[in-house]
Amino acid sequence: MAKYYGYRNCSHCGIECTPGNYLDYSGKRYCTACWIQHENPDHPDLDAIREKVQHAVTVWKLAKYSRDEYHLPVGPKSINKR
């Protein structure tokens, strides 16, 4: 199985999208903060939502790169009898 490198970037602000923090619309990918800004620019919590999306990217990247995966398996050893 191929290694999974992540989701695409937001087409508006360029931030990397994380699971549950993006929306695909008309062939473009938006983070939730950009989508809310696009649909409702007067939203009272827009800055808090943008901060939450940026924090989610840092947490997701730490979780993604801290796992010990993709090492060679500890399989059967070769036996040489002489």
N, C-alpha and C positions, 0 to 999 in steps of 0.2 A: 504494500500500500504506500502511496506517495506521502511525503511529509506535508502537513497542512501548514501553510505559512500565514493564513489570516484572511480577513475580509478586505474588500477594496477600500479606497479612500472616498471621503465625501466629495462630491463634485463641486460644492460651493466653497467650503472652507479648507478642504484638503486634509482634515484630520482622519486618522484611521478609524474605521467603523469597528465596533465590537458587537458581540452577540446581544441582540435586544435593543441596540441603540442606533438603528439605521432603518431607512425606508427606501424602497425602490419605486420610482415614479417616472414614467415615460422614458425608460432606458437610462435614467440617471439615479445615482445613489446619494441620499441625503442623510446626514446624522440627524438625530431628533431635534437638536437645538436649531439647526438651520431650517428644518421643516417647519418648526413652530414659528420661527422668525419670518418665514416665507408666507405662512398662512395667517398668522396672528401677530403682527409686529408690536402690538400694544400689550402683549402678555406680561403680567406683573412679575413673574418668576423667571424671565428669560435668562438673566445672568446666572442664576442658580442652576438652571438646567444646563447651560453651556459649561459651567464649572463641573457639574456632575459627569457630563460626557467626557471631558478632558481627564478627569480623575479615573474614570472607568478604563480609559486607554492605558494609563500607567499601571493600574492594578492588573489588567489583563495581560499586558506585556510581561510583567514580572512573573505571573503564574505560567505563562506560556514558555518562557525560557529557563525556568528554574527546575523543571522536571528532568529526571534522568531517564531519557528515552533514547531510542535508536542506537543502542549499543549492540555489539555482536553478541549473539546468544552463547551461553555456556553449554555447548553441545557435547556429544560424545568425543572422547579423546582417541587419537589414533594409537594403535598398538603395533609395535615393531618387535617381533620375536625372532631371535637369531639363534 
